[in-house]
Amino acid sequence: MEVAYPDETLDAVLKRFASKQIGRLPVVDREDKTRLLGLITRSDIVNAYNKKVVEKVRDTY
């Protein structure tokens, strides 16, 4: 099963989404892969990116 780790970059996670054609991954502890820390979705990343873009545009005006 594919997973993400809390110390991974979003770029690495997005590449995994694209290569595996999946939309969400459980985030687990590297030391204890049975310990679920959360869930990350492709839309979480896209929404965060869009929010930052809007903030940057707003700050330039």
C-alpha distance matrix in Angstrom:
0.0 3.8 6.5 10.2 13.0 16.4 18.3 16.7 19.0 18.6 19.3 16.2 14.0 16.1 15.7 11.9 12.7 15.3 13.8 10.8 13.2 11.4 13.4 11.7 9.2 9.4 11.6 11.5 14.3 14.1 16.2 14.6 10.9 11.7 14.1 13.2 15.5 15.1 13.7 14.5 15.3 16.9 20.1 20.2 20.5 22.9 25.0 25.3 26.3 28.8 30.3 30.9 32.6 34.8 35.8 36.7 38.7 40.5 41.3 43.0 45.5
3.8 0.0 3.8 7.1 10.3 13.7 15.4 13.3 15.4 14.9 15.5 12.5 10.3 12.5 12.2 8.4 9.5 12.3 11.2 8.7 11.2 9.4 11.2 9.5 6.8 7.9 9.6 10.3 13.1 12.8 15.6 14.7 11.1 12.7 14.2 12.8 14.3 13.6 11.8 11.9 12.7 13.9 17.3 17.4 17.2 19.7 22.0 22.1 22.9 25.5 27.1 27.5 29.1 31.5 32.4 33.1 35.3 37.1 37.8 39.4 42.0
6.5 3.8 0.0 3.8 6.8 10.1 12.1 10.6 13.1 12.9 14.3 11.4 9.0 11.9 12.5 9.2 10.2 13.6 13.2 11.3 13.4 11.0 11.6 9.0 5.4 5.3 5.9 6.8 9.7 9.9 13.0 12.2 8.8 10.7 11.4 9.8 10.8 10.4 9.2 9.5 11.4 13.1 16.3 15.6 15.5 18.5 20.4 20.0 21.1 24.0 25.1 25.4 27.4 29.7 30.2 31.1 33.5 35.1 35.6 37.5 40.1
10.2 7.1 3.8 0.0 3.8 6.8 8.6 7.1 9.5 9.6 11.5 9.0 6.7 10.2 11.3 8.9 10.2 13.6 13.8 12.7 14.5 12.2 12.1 9.4 6.1 6.1 4.6 6.4 8.8 9.0 12.6 12.6 10.0 12.3 11.9 10.2 9.8 9.4 8.5 8.0 10.4 12.0 15.1 13.7 13.1 16.4 18.2 17.3 18.4 21.5 22.4 22.3 24.5 26.9 27.2 27.9 30.5 32.1 32.3 34.3 37.0
13.0 10.3 6.8 3.8 0.0 3.8 5.5 5.5 8.9 10.2 12.4 10.1 8.8 12.6 13.7 11.9 13.5 16.8 16.9 16.3 18.2 16.0 15.6 12.7 9.5 8.4 5.3 5.5 6.3 6.3 10.0 10.8 9.2 12.0 10.9 9.9 8.8 9.7 10.1 10.0 13.0 14.8 17.4 15.4 14.6 18.3 19.7 18.1 19.3 22.7 23.0 22.6 25.1 27.5 27.3 28.0 30.9 32.2 32.1 34.2 37.0
16.4 13.7 10.1 6.8 3.8 0.0 3.8 5.6 8.4 9.7 12.7 11.4 10.2 13.6 15.5 14.3 15.5 18.7 19.5 19.1 20.5 18.1 17.0 14.1 11.4 10.1 6.4 7.2 7.2 8.2 11.4 12.3 11.6 13.9 11.8 10.6 8.1 9.1 10.2 9.9 13.3 15.1 17.2 14.4 13.7 17.5 18.4 16.2 17.8 21.2 20.9 20.4 23.2 25.5 24.8 25.6 28.7 29.8 29.5 31.8 34.6
18.3 15.4 12.1 8.6 5.5 3.8 0.0 3.8 6.6 9.3 11.7 10.3 10.5 13.9 15.2 14.7 16.5 19.2 19.7 20.0 21.8 19.9 19.1 16.6 14.0 13.3 9.8 10.2 9.3 8.9 12.0 13.9 13.6 16.5 14.7 14.0 11.8 12.9 13.7 12.8 15.8 16.9 19.2 16.5 15.0 18.6 19.8 17.3 18.2 21.8 21.7 20.5 23.2 25.8 24.9 25.2 28.5 29.8 29.1 31.1 34.2
16.7 13.3 10.6 7.1 5.5 5.6 3.8 0.0 3.8 6.5 8.2 6.5 7.1 10.4 11.4 11.2 13.2 15.6 16.1 16.7 18.5 17.0 16.6 14.6 12.3 12.6 9.8 11.0 11.2 10.4 14.0 15.6 14.4 17.4 16.2 15.1 13.3 13.5 13.3 11.6 14.0 14.4 17.1 15.0 13.0 16.4 18.2 16.1 16.4 20.1 20.6 19.4 21.6 24.5 24.2 24.2 27.2 28.9 28.5 30.2 33.3
19.0 15.4 13.1 9.5 8.9 8.4 6.6 3.8 0.0 3.8 5.2 5.3 6.6 8.7 10.1 11.1 12.7 14.5 15.7 16.9 18.2 17.0 16.3 15.0 13.6 14.6 12.3 14.2 14.7 14.1 17.7 19.3 18.0 20.8 19.5 18.0 15.8 15.4 14.6 12.1 13.7 13.3 15.7 13.8 11.0 14.0 16.0 13.7 13.4 17.1 17.9 16.4 18.3 21.4 21.2 20.9 23.8 25.8 25.3 26.8 30.0
18.6 14.9 12.9 9.6 10.2 9.7 9.3 6.5 3.8 0.0 3.8 5.4 5.0 6.0 8.5 9.8 10.4 12.2 14.1 15.3 15.8 14.6 13.3 12.5 11.9 13.7 12.1 14.8 16.2 16.2 19.9 20.9 19.1 21.5 20.2 18.0 15.9 14.6 13.0 9.8 10.7 9.8 12.0 10.4 7.4 10.3 12.6 10.7 10.3 13.9 15.1 14.0 15.8 18.8 19.0 19.1 21.7 23.6 23.7 25.2 28.2
19.3 15.5 14.3 11.5 12.4 12.7 11.7 8.2 5.2 3.8 0.0 3.8 5.5 5.1 6.2 8.7 9.8 10.6 12.2 14.2 15.0 14.7 14.1 14.1 13.8 16.0 14.8 17.3 18.7 18.1 21.8 23.1 21.1 23.7 22.9 20.9 19.2 17.9 16.0 12.7 12.9 11.1 13.7 13.0 9.6 11.4 14.4 12.9 11.5 15.0 16.8 15.5 16.4 19.8 20.4 19.8 22.1 24.6 24.7 25.6 28.7
16.2 12.5 11.4 9.0 10.1 11.4 10.3 6.5 5.3 5.4 3.8 0.0 3.8 5.5 5.2 6.4 8.8 10.0 10.6 12.2 13.9 13.5 13.7 13.3 12.1 14.2 13.0 15.0 16.3 15.2 19.0 20.2 18.1 21.0 20.6 18.9 17.7 16.9 15.2 12.4 13.1 11.9 15.1 14.5 11.7 14.0 16.9 15.7 14.8 18.3 20.0 18.9 20.1 23.3 23.9 23.5 25.9 28.2 28.3 29.4 32.5
14.0 10.3 9.0 6.7 8.8 10.2 10.5 7.1 6.6 5.0 5.5 3.8 0.0 3.8 5.4 5.1 6.3 8.7 9.9 10.6 11.7 10.6 10.3 9.5 8.6 10.9 10.3 12.9 14.9 14.7 18.4 19.0 16.5 18.9 18.5 16.3 15.2 13.8 11.7 8.9 9.4 8.7 12.1 11.5 9.3 11.9 14.7 13.9 13.8 17.0 18.6 18.2 19.6 22.5 23.3 23.5 25.7 27.8 28.2 29.6 32.4
16.1 12.5 11.9 10.2 12.6 13.6 13.9 10.4 8.7 6.0 5.1 5.5 3.8 0.0 3.8 5.3 5.0 6.2 8.6 10.0 10.1 9.7 9.2 9.9 10.3 13.4 13.4 16.3 18.6 18.5 22.2 22.7 20.1 22.2 21.8 19.3 18.2 16.2 13.6 10.2 9.3 7.1 10.4 10.8 8.1 9.6 13.0 12.8 12.0 14.8 17.1 16.9 17.6 20.5 21.8 21.8 23.7 26.0 26.8 27.9 30.6
15.7 12.2 12.5 11.3 13.7 15.5 15.2 11.4 10.1 8.5 6.2 5.2 5.4 3.8 0.0 3.8 5.4 5.1 6.0 8.4 9.6 10.3 11.2 12.1 12.1 15.2 15.3 17.7 19.7 18.9 22.6 23.3 20.6 23.1 23.2 21.1 20.4 18.8 16.3 13.3 12.5 10.4 13.8 14.5 11.9 13.1 16.6 16.5 15.2 18.0 20.5 20.0 20.4 23.5 24.9 24.5 26.3 28.9 29.5 30.3 33.1
11.9 8.4 9.2 8.9 11.9 14.3 14.7 11.2 11.1 9.8 8.7 6.4 5.1 5.3 3.8 0.0 3.8 5.4 5.2 5.9 7.9 8.0 9.5 9.9 9.3 12.3 12.9 15.1 17.4 16.7 20.3 20.6 17.6 19.9 20.3 18.4 18.2 16.8 14.2 11.8 11.4 10.2 14.0 14.6 12.8 14.5 17.7 17.8 17.3 20.0 22.2 22.1 22.9 25.8 27.1 27.2 29.0 31.4 32.1 33.2 35.9
12.7 9.5 10.2 10.2 13.5 15.5 16.5 13.2 12.7 10.4 9.8 8.8 6.3 5.0 5.4 3.8 0.0 3.8 5.7 5.5 5.5 5.0 6.0 7.4 8.2 11.9 13.2 16.0 18.9 18.8 22.4 22.3 19.0 20.8 21.0 18.5 18.3 16.1 13.0 10.3 8.8 7.2 10.8 12.2 10.9 12.1 15.3 16.0 15.7 17.9 20.3 20.8 21.5 24.0 25.7 26.1 27.6 29.8 31.0 32.1 34.5
15.3 12.3 13.6 13.6 16.8 18.7 19.2 15.6 14.5 12.2 10.6 10.0 8.7 6.2 5.1 5.4 3.8 0.0 3.8 5.6 5.0 6.9 8.5 10.8 12.0 15.6 16.9 19.6 22.3 21.9 25.5 25.6 22.4 24.3 24.7 22.3 22.1 19.9 16.7 13.9 11.9 9.4 12.6 14.6 12.8 13.0 16.6 17.6 16.5 18.5 21.4 21.7 21.7 24.4 26.4 26.3 27.5 30.2 31.4 32.1 34.5
13.8 11.2 13.2 13.8 16.9 19.5 19.7 16.1 15.7 14.1 12.2 10.6 9.9 8.6 6.0 5.2 5.7 3.8 0.0 3.8 5.6 8.1 10.8 12.6 12.9 16.3 17.6 19.6 22.2 21.3 24.7 24.9 21.6 23.7 24.6 22.6 22.9 21.2 18.2 15.9 14.5 12.6 16.1 17.7 16.0 16.7 20.2 20.9 19.9 22.1 24.9 25.0 25.1 27.9 29.8 29.6 30.9 33.6 34.6 35.3 37.9
10.8 8.7 11.3 12.7 16.3 19.1 20.0 16.7 16.9 15.3 14.2 12.2 10.6 10.0 8.4 5.9 5.5 5.6 3.8 0.0 3.8 5.5 9.0 10.5 10.8 14.0 16.0 18.0 20.9 20.3 23.6 23.2 19.6 21.3 22.5 20.4 21.2 19.4 16.4 14.6 13.2 12.1 15.6 17.3 16.3 17.3 20.5 21.5 21.1 23.1 25.7 26.2 26.7 29.2 31.0 31.3 32.7 35.1 36.3 37.2 39.7
13.2 11.2 13.4 14.5 18.2 20.5 21.8 18.5 18.2 15.8 15.0 13.9 11.7 10.1 9.6 7.9 5.5 5.0 5.6 3.8 0.0 3.8 6.9 9.6 11.2 14.9 17.1 19.7 22.9 22.8 26.2 25.5 22.0 23.3 24.1 21.6 22.1 19.8 16.3 14.3 12.0 10.4 13.4 15.8 15.2 15.4 18.5 20.1 19.7 21.2 24.0 25.0 25.1 27.4 29.5 30.0 31.0 33.4 34.9 35.8 38.0
11.4 9.4 11.0 12.2 16.0 18.1 19.9 17.0 17.0 14.6 14.7 13.5 10.6 9.7 10.3 8.0 5.0 6.9 8.1 5.5 3.8 0.0 3.8 6.0 7.9 11.5 14.1 16.8 20.2 20.7 24.0 23.0 19.5 20.4 21.0 18.3 18.8 16.2 12.8 11.1 8.9 8.3 11.3 13.3 13.3 14.2 16.8 18.3 18.6 20.2 22.5 23.7 24.4 26.4 28.3 29.2 30.4 32.4 34.0 35.3 37.4
13.4 11.2 11.6 12.1 15.6 17.0 19.1 16.6 16.3 13.3 14.1 13.7 10.3 9.2 11.2 9.5 6.0 8.5 10.8 9.0 6.9 3.8 0.0 3.8 7.1 10.6 13.1 16.3 19.8 20.9 24.2 23.2 19.9 20.6 20.5 17.3 17.3 14.3 10.6 8.5 5.6 5.2 7.7 9.8 10.5 11.3 13.4 15.2 15.9 17.3 19.3 20.9 21.7 23.4 25.3 26.5 27.7 29.5 31.1 32.6 34.6
11.7 9.5 9.0 9.4 12.7 14.1 16.6 14.6 15.0 12.5 14.1 13.3 9.5 9.9 12.1 9.9 7.4 10.8 12.6 10.5 9.6 6.0 3.8 0.0 3.8 7.0 9.5 12.8 16.4 17.8 21.0 19.8 16.6 17.1 16.8 13.6 13.6 10.6 6.9 5.6 4.1 6.1 8.5 9.2 10.3 12.2 13.8 14.9 16.3 18.1 19.5 21.0 22.5 24.1 25.5 26.9 28.6 30.0 31.4 33.2 35.2
9.2 6.8 5.4 6.1 9.5 11.4 14.0 12.3 13.6 11.9 13.8 12.1 8.6 10.3 12.1 9.3 8.2 12.0 12.9 10.8 11.2 7.9 7.1 3.8 0.0 3.8 6.3 9.3 12.8 14.1 17.3 16.1 12.9 13.7 13.6 10.6 10.9 8.7 5.8 5.4 6.4 8.7 11.5 11.1 11.8 14.5 16.1 16.4 17.9 20.2 21.3 22.3 24.2 26.1 27.0 28.3 30.3 31.7 32.7 34.7 36.9
9.4 7.9 5.3 6.1 8.4 10.1 13.3 12.6 14.6 13.7 16.0 14.2 10.9 13.4 15.2 12.3 11.9 15.6 16.3 14.0 14.9 11.5 10.6 7.0 3.8 0.0 3.8 6.2 10.0 12.0 14.7 13.0 10.1 10.4 9.9 6.9 7.6 5.9 4.4 6.4 8.8 11.8 14.1 12.9 14.0 17.1 18.1 17.9 19.9 22.4 22.9 23.9 26.2 27.9 28.4 29.9 32.2 33.3 34.0 36.3 38.6
11.6 9.6 5.9 4.6 5.3 6.4 9.8 9.8 12.3 12.1 14.8 13.0 10.3 13.4 15.3 12.9 13.2 16.9 17.6 16.0 17.1 14.1 13.1 9.5 6.3 3.8 0.0 3.8 7.1 9.2 12.2 11.2 9.0 10.1 8.7 6.1 5.4 5.0 5.3 6.7 10.1 12.9 15.1 13.1 13.7 17.2 18.1 17.2 19.2 22.0 22.2 22.6 25.2 27.2 27.2 28.5 31.1 32.2 32.5 34.9 37.3
11.5 10.3 6.8 6.4 5.5 7.2 10.2 11.0 14.2 14.8 17.3 15.0 12.9 16.3 17.7 15.1 16.0 19.6 19.6 18.0 19.7 16.8 16.3 12.8 9.3 6.2 3.8 0.0 3.8 6.3 8.7 7.4 5.4 7.0 5.6 4.7 5.2 7.1 8.6 10.5 13.9 16.6 18.9 16.9 17.3 20.9 21.8 20.7 22.6 25.6 25.7 25.9 28.6 30.6 30.4 31.6 34.4 35.4 35.5 37.9 40.5
14.3 13.1 9.7 8.8 6.3 7.2 9.3 11.2 14.7 16.2 18.7 16.3 14.9 18.6 19.7 17.4 18.9 22.3 22.2 20.9 22.9 20.2 19.8 16.4 12.8 10.0 7.1 3.8 0.0 3.8 5.5 5.2 5.3 7.6 5.8 6.8 6.7 9.7 11.9 13.6 17.1 19.6 21.9 19.6 19.7 23.4 24.2 22.6 24.5 27.7 27.5 27.3 30.1 32.2 31.6 32.7 35.7 36.7 36.4 38.9 41.6
14.1 12.8 9.9 9.0 6.3 8.2 8.9 10.4 14.1 16.2 18.1 15.2 14.7 18.5 18.9 16.7 18.8 21.9 21.3 20.3 22.8 20.7 20.9 17.8 14.1 12.0 9.2 6.3 3.8 0.0 3.8 5.7 5.8 9.3 8.8 10.2 10.4 12.9 14.5 15.5 18.8 20.8 23.5 21.4 20.9 24.6 25.9 24.1 25.5 28.9 29.0 28.4 31.1 33.5 33.0 33.6 36.7 37.9 37.5 39.7 42.6
16.2 15.6 13.0 12.6 10.0 11.4 12.0 14.0 17.7 19.9 21.8 19.0 18.4 22.2 22.6 20.3 22.4 25.5 24.7 23.6 26.2 24.0 24.2 21.0 17.3 14.7 12.2 8.7 5.5 3.8 0.0 3.8 6.2 9.0 8.7 11.3 12.0 15.1 17.2 18.7 22.1 24.3 26.9 24.7 24.5 28.2 29.3 27.5 29.0 32.4 32.3 31.7 34.5 36.9 36.1 36.8 40.0 41.1 40.5 42.8 45.8
14.6 14.7 12.2 12.6 10.8 12.3 13.9 15.6 19.3 20.9 23.1 20.2 19.0 22.7 23.3 20.6 22.3 25.6 24.9 23.2 25.5 23.0 23.2 19.8 16.1 13.0 11.2 7.4 5.2 5.7 3.8 0.0 3.8 5.4 5.6 8.7 10.4 13.6 15.8 17.9 21.2 23.9 26.3 24.2 24.5 28.2 29.1 27.7 29.5 32.7 32.6 32.4 35.3 37.4 36.8 37.9 40.9 41.8 41.6 44.0 46.8
10.9 11.1 8.8 10.0 9.2 11.6 13.6 14.4 18.0 19.1 21.1 18.1 16.5 20.1 20.6 17.6 19.0 22.4 21.6 19.6 22.0 19.5 19.9 16.6 12.9 10.1 9.0 5.4 5.3 5.8 6.2 3.8 0.0 3.8 5.4 7.3 9.6 12.0 13.5 15.5 18.5 21.1 23.7 22.0 22.4 25.8 27.0 26.0 27.7 30.8 31.0 31.1 33.7 35.8 35.7 36.7 39.6 40.7 40.7 43.0 45.7
11.7 12.7 10.7 12.3 12.0 13.9 16.5 17.4 20.8 21.5 23.7 21.0 18.9 22.2 23.1 19.9 20.8 24.3 23.7 21.3 23.3 20.4 20.6 17.1 13.7 10.4 10.1 7.0 7.6 9.3 9.0 5.4 3.8 0.0 3.8 6.2 9.4 11.7 13.5 16.3 19.1 22.1 24.4 22.8 23.7 27.1 27.9 27.2 29.3 32.1 32.1 32.6 35.3 37.2 37.0 38.4 41.2 42.0 42.3 44.8 47.2
14.1 14.2 11.4 11.9 10.9 11.8 14.7 16.2 19.5 20.2 22.9 20.6 18.5 21.8 23.2 20.3 21.0 24.7 24.6 22.5 24.1 21.0 20.5 16.8 13.6 9.9 8.7 5.6 5.8 8.8 8.7 5.6 5.4 3.8 0.0 3.8 6.3 9.3 11.9 14.8 18.1 21.3 23.2 21.0 22.1 25.7 26.1 25.0 27.4 30.2 29.8 30.3 33.3 34.9 34.5 36.1 38.9 39.5 39.6 42.3 44.7
13.2 12.8 9.8 10.2 9.9 10.6 14.0 15.1 18.0 18.0 20.9 18.9 16.3 19.3 21.1 18.4 18.5 22.3 22.6 20.4 21.6 18.3 17.3 13.6 10.6 6.9 6.1 4.7 6.8 10.2 11.3 8.7 7.3 6.2 3.8 0.0 3.8 5.7 8.2 11.4 14.6 18.0 19.6 17.6 19.0 22.4 22.7 21.9 24.4 26.9 26.7 27.4 30.3 31.8 31.6 33.3 36.0 36.6 37.0 39.6 41.9
15.5 14.3 10.8 9.8 8.8 8.1 11.8 13.3 15.8 15.9 19.2 17.7 15.2 18.2 20.4 18.2 18.3 22.1 22.9 21.2 22.1 18.8 17.3 13.6 10.9 7.6 5.4 5.2 6.7 10.4 12.0 10.4 9.6 9.4 6.3 3.8 0.0 3.8 7.2 9.9 13.5 16.8 18.2 15.5 16.8 20.4 20.3 19.1 21.8 24.4 23.8 24.4 27.4 28.9 28.4 30.1 32.9 33.4 33.6 36.4 38.6
15.1 13.6 10.4 9.4 9.7 9.1 12.9 13.5 15.4 14.6 17.9 16.9 13.8 16.2 18.8 16.8 16.1 19.9 21.2 19.4 19.8 16.2 14.3 10.6 8.7 5.9 5.0 7.1 9.7 12.9 15.1 13.6 12.0 11.7 9.3 5.7 3.8 0.0 3.8 6.8 10.2 13.7 14.7 12.2 14.0 17.3 17.2 16.4 19.2 21.6 21.1 22.1 25.0 26.3 26.2 28.1 30.6 31.1 31.7 34.4 36.5
13.7 11.8 9.2 8.5 10.1 10.2 13.7 13.3 14.6 13.0 16.0 15.2 11.7 13.6 16.3 14.2 13.0 16.7 18.2 16.4 16.3 12.8 10.6 6.9 5.8 4.4 5.3 8.6 11.9 14.5 17.2 15.8 13.5 13.5 11.9 8.2 7.2 3.8 0.0 3.8 6.7 10.3 11.5 9.6 11.5 14.6 14.8 14.7 17.3 19.4 19.5 20.8 23.3 24.6 25.0 26.9 29.1 29.9 30.8 33.3 35.3
14.5 11.9 9.5 8.0 10.0 9.9 12.8 11.6 12.1 9.8 12.7 12.4 8.9 10.2 13.3 11.8 10.3 13.9 15.9 14.6 14.3 11.1 8.5 5.6 5.4 6.4 6.7 10.5 13.6 15.5 18.7 17.9 15.5 16.3 14.8 11.4 9.9 6.8 3.8 0.0 3.8 6.9 8.5 6.6 7.9 11.0 11.8 11.6 13.8 16.1 16.6 17.7 20.0 21.6 22.2 23.8 25.9 27.0 27.9 30.2 32.3
15.3 12.7 11.4 10.4 13.0 13.3 15.8 14.0 13.7 10.7 12.9 13.1 9.4 9.3 12.5 11.4 8.8 11.9 14.5 13.2 12.0 8.9 5.6 4.1 6.4 8.8 10.1 13.9 17.1 18.8 22.1 21.2 18.5 19.1 18.1 14.6 13.5 10.2 6.7 3.8 0.0 3.8 5.3 5.1 6.7 8.9 10.0 11.0 12.7 14.4 15.6 17.2 18.8 20.3 21.5 23.2 24.8 26.1 27.5 29.5 31.4
16.9 13.9 13.1 12.0 14.8 15.1 16.9 14.4 13.3 9.8 11.1 11.9 8.7 7.1 10.4 10.2 7.2 9.4 12.6 12.1 10.4 8.3 5.2 6.1 8.7 11.8 12.9 16.6 19.6 20.8 24.3 23.9 21.1 22.1 21.3 18.0 16.8 13.7 10.3 6.9 3.8 0.0 3.8 5.4 5.3 6.3 8.6 10.1 10.8 12.4 14.3 15.7 16.7 18.5 20.2 21.4 22.8 24.5 26.0 27.6 29.6
20.1 17.3 16.3 15.1 17.4 17.2 19.2 17.1 15.7 12.0 13.7 15.1 12.1 10.4 13.8 14.0 10.8 12.6 16.1 15.6 13.4 11.3 7.7 8.5 11.5 14.1 15.1 18.9 21.9 23.5 26.9 26.3 23.7 24.4 23.2 19.6 18.2 14.7 11.5 8.5 5.3 3.8 0.0 3.8 5.4 5.0 5.9 8.4 9.6 10.2 11.9 14.1 15.1 16.2 18.1 19.8 20.8 22.2 24.1 25.8 27.4
20.2 17.4 15.6 13.7 15.4 14.4 16.5 15.0 13.8 10.4 13.0 14.5 11.5 10.8 14.5 14.6 12.2 14.6 17.7 17.3 15.8 13.3 9.8 9.2 11.1 12.9 13.1 16.9 19.6 21.4 24.7 24.2 22.0 22.8 21.0 17.6 15.5 12.2 9.6 6.6 5.1 5.4 3.8 0.0 3.8 5.6 5.3 6.2 8.6 10.0 10.6 12.5 14.4 15.5 16.6 18.5 20.2 21.1 22.6 24.8 26.6
20.5 17.2 15.5 13.1 14.6 13.7 15.0 13.0 11.0 7.4 9.6 11.7 9.3 8.1 11.9 12.8 10.9 12.8 16.0 16.3 15.2 13.3 10.5 10.3 11.8 14.0 13.7 17.3 19.7 20.9 24.5 24.5 22.4 23.7 22.1 19.0 16.8 14.0 11.5 7.9 6.7 5.3 5.4 3.8 0.0 3.8 5.5 5.2 6.1 8.6 9.9 10.7 12.4 14.3 15.4 16.6 18.5 20.0 21.1 23.0 25.2
22.9 19.7 18.5 16.4 18.3 17.5 18.6 16.4 14.0 10.3 11.4 14.0 11.9 9.6 13.1 14.5 12.1 13.0 16.7 17.3 15.4 14.2 11.3 12.2 14.5 17.1 17.2 20.9 23.4 24.6 28.2 28.2 25.8 27.1 25.7 22.4 20.4 17.3 14.6 11.0 8.9 6.3 5.0 5.6 3.8 0.0 3.8 5.5 5.1 6.1 8.6 10.0 10.5 12.3 14.2 15.4 16.5 18.3 19.9 21.4 23.3
25.0 22.0 20.4 18.2 19.7 18.4 19.8 18.2 16.0 12.6 14.4 16.9 14.7 13.0 16.6 17.7 15.3 16.6 20.2 20.5 18.5 16.8 13.4 13.8 16.1 18.1 18.1 21.8 24.2 25.9 29.3 29.1 27.0 27.9 26.1 22.7 20.3 17.2 14.8 11.8 10.0 8.6 5.9 5.3 5.5 3.8 0.0 3.8 5.4 5.1 6.1 8.7 9.9 10.6 12.3 14.3 15.4 16.4 18.3 20.3 21.8
25.3 22.1 20.0 17.3 18.1 16.2 17.3 16.1 13.7 10.7 12.9 15.7 13.9 12.8 16.5 17.8 16.0 17.6 20.9 21.5 20.1 18.3 15.2 14.9 16.4 17.9 17.2 20.7 22.6 24.1 27.5 27.7 26.0 27.2 25.0 21.9 19.1 16.4 14.7 11.6 11.0 10.1 8.4 6.2 5.2 5.5 3.8 0.0 3.8 5.5 5.1 6.3 8.7 10.0 10.6 12.4 14.4 15.4 16.5 18.8 20.7
26.3 22.9 21.1 18.4 19.3 17.8 18.2 16.4 13.4 10.3 11.5 14.8 13.8 12.0 15.2 17.3 15.7 16.5 19.9 21.1 19.7 18.6 15.9 16.3 17.9 19.9 19.2 22.6 24.5 25.5 29.0 29.5 27.7 29.3 27.4 24.4 21.8 19.2 17.3 13.8 12.7 10.8 9.6 8.6 6.1 5.1 5.4 3.8 0.0 3.8 5.4 5.2 6.3 8.7 9.9 10.7 12.4 14.3 15.4 16.9 19.2
28.8 25.5 24.0 21.5 22.7 21.2 21.8 20.1 17.1 13.9 15.0 18.3 17.0 14.8 18.0 20.0 17.9 18.5 22.1 23.1 21.2 20.2 17.3 18.1 20.2 22.4 22.0 25.6 27.7 28.9 32.4 32.7 30.8 32.1 30.2 26.9 24.4 21.6 19.4 16.1 14.4 12.4 10.2 10.0 8.6 6.1 5.1 5.5 3.8 0.0 3.8 5.4 5.1 6.2 8.6 9.9 10.6 12.3 14.2 15.6 17.3
30.3 27.1 25.1 22.4 23.0 20.9 21.7 20.6 17.9 15.1 16.8 20.0 18.6 17.1 20.5 22.2 20.3 21.4 24.9 25.7 24.0 22.5 19.3 19.5 21.3 22.9 22.2 25.7 27.5 29.0 32.3 32.6 31.0 32.1 29.8 26.7 23.8 21.1 19.5 16.6 15.6 14.3 11.9 10.6 9.9 8.6 6.1 5.1 5.4 3.8 0.0 3.8 5.5 5.2 6.2 8.7 10.0 10.6 12.3 14.6 16.0
30.9 27.5 25.4 22.3 22.6 20.4 20.5 19.4 16.4 14.0 15.5 18.9 18.2 16.9 20.0 22.1 20.8 21.7 25.0 26.2 25.0 23.7 20.9 21.0 22.3 23.9 22.6 25.9 27.3 28.4 31.7 32.4 31.1 32.6 30.3 27.4 24.4 22.1 20.8 17.7 17.2 15.7 14.1 12.5 10.7 10.0 8.7 6.3 5.2 5.4 3.8 0.0 3.8 5.4 5.0 6.1 8.6 9.7 10.4 12.5 14.8
32.6 29.1 27.4 24.5 25.1 23.2 23.2 21.6 18.3 15.8 16.4 20.1 19.6 17.6 20.4 22.9 21.5 21.7 25.1 26.7 25.1 24.4 21.7 22.5 24.2 26.2 25.2 28.6 30.1 31.1 34.5 35.3 33.7 35.3 33.3 30.3 27.4 25.0 23.3 20.0 18.8 16.7 15.1 14.4 12.4 10.5 9.9 8.7 6.3 5.1 5.5 3.8 0.0 3.8 5.4 5.1 6.2 8.6 9.9 10.9 13.1
34.8 31.5 29.7 26.9 27.5 25.5 25.8 24.5 21.4 18.8 19.8 23.3 22.5 20.5 23.5 25.8 24.0 24.4 27.9 29.2 27.4 26.4 23.4 24.1 26.1 27.9 27.2 30.6 32.2 33.5 36.9 37.4 35.8 37.2 34.9 31.8 28.9 26.3 24.6 21.6 20.3 18.5 16.2 15.5 14.3 12.3 10.6 10.0 8.7 6.2 5.2 5.4 3.8 0.0 3.8 5.5 5.1 6.1 8.6 10.1 11.3
35.8 32.4 30.2 27.2 27.3 24.8 24.9 24.2 21.2 19.0 20.4 23.9 23.3 21.8 24.9 27.1 25.7 26.4 29.8 31.0 29.5 28.3 25.3 25.5 27.0 28.4 27.2 30.4 31.6 33.0 36.1 36.8 35.7 37.0 34.5 31.6 28.4 26.2 25.0 22.2 21.5 20.2 18.1 16.6 15.4 14.2 12.3 10.6 9.9 8.6 6.2 5.0 5.4 3.8 0.0 3.8 5.5 5.0 6.1 8.8 10.3
36.7 33.1 31.1 27.9 28.0 25.6 25.2 24.2 20.9 19.1 19.8 23.5 23.5 21.8 24.5 27.2 26.1 26.3 29.6 31.3 30.0 29.2 26.5 26.9 28.3 29.9 28.5 31.6 32.7 33.6 36.8 37.9 36.7 38.4 36.1 33.3 30.1 28.1 26.9 23.8 23.2 21.4 19.8 18.5 16.6 15.4 14.3 12.4 10.7 9.9 8.7 6.1 5.1 5.5 3.8 0.0 3.8 5.4 5.1 6.4 9.1
38.7 35.3 33.5 30.5 30.9 28.7 28.5 27.2 23.8 21.7 22.1 25.9 25.7 23.7 26.3 29.0 27.6 27.5 30.9 32.7 31.0 30.4 27.7 28.6 30.3 32.2 31.1 34.4 35.7 36.7 40.0 40.9 39.6 41.2 38.9 36.0 32.9 30.6 29.1 25.9 24.8 22.8 20.8 20.2 18.5 16.5 15.4 14.4 12.4 10.6 10.0 8.6 6.2 5.1 5.5 3.8 0.0 3.8 5.4 5.3 7.0
40.5 37.1 35.1 32.1 32.2 29.8 29.8 28.9 25.8 23.6 24.6 28.2 27.8 26.0 28.9 31.4 29.8 30.2 33.6 35.1 33.4 32.4 29.5 30.0 31.7 33.3 32.2 35.4 36.7 37.9 41.1 41.8 40.7 42.0 39.5 36.6 33.4 31.1 29.9 27.0 26.1 24.5 22.2 21.1 20.0 18.3 16.4 15.4 14.3 12.3 10.6 9.7 8.6 6.1 5.0 5.4 3.8 0.0 3.8 5.5 5.6
41.3 37.8 35.6 32.3 32.1 29.5 29.1 28.5 25.3 23.7 24.7 28.3 28.2 26.8 29.5 32.1 31.0 31.4 34.6 36.3 34.9 34.0 31.1 31.4 32.7 34.0 32.5 35.5 36.4 37.5 40.5 41.6 40.7 42.3 39.6 37.0 33.6 31.7 30.8 27.9 27.5 26.0 24.1 22.6 21.1 19.9 18.3 16.5 15.4 14.2 12.3 10.4 9.9 8.6 6.1 5.1 5.4 3.8 0.0 3.8 5.5
43.0 39.4 37.5 34.3 34.2 31.8 31.1 30.2 26.8 25.2 25.6 29.4 29.6 27.9 30.3 33.2 32.1 32.1 35.3 37.2 35.8 35.3 32.6 33.2 34.7 36.3 34.9 37.9 38.9 39.7 42.8 44.0 43.0 44.8 42.3 39.6 36.4 34.4 33.3 30.2 29.5 27.6 25.8 24.8 23.0 21.4 20.3 18.8 16.9 15.6 14.6 12.5 10.9 10.1 8.8 6.4 5.3 5.5 3.8 0.0 3.8
45.5 42.0 40.1 37.0 37.0 34.6 34.2 33.3 30.0 28.2 28.7 32.5 32.4 30.6 33.1 35.9 34.5 34.5 37.9 39.7 38.0 37.4 34.6 35.2 36.9 38.6 37.3 40.5 41.6 42.6 45.8 46.8 45.7 47.2 44.7 41.9 38.6 36.5 35.3 32.3 31.4 29.6 27.4 26.6 25.2 23.3 21.8 20.7 19.2 17.3 16.0 14.8 13.1 11.3 10.3 9.1 7.0 5.6 5.5 3.8 0.0
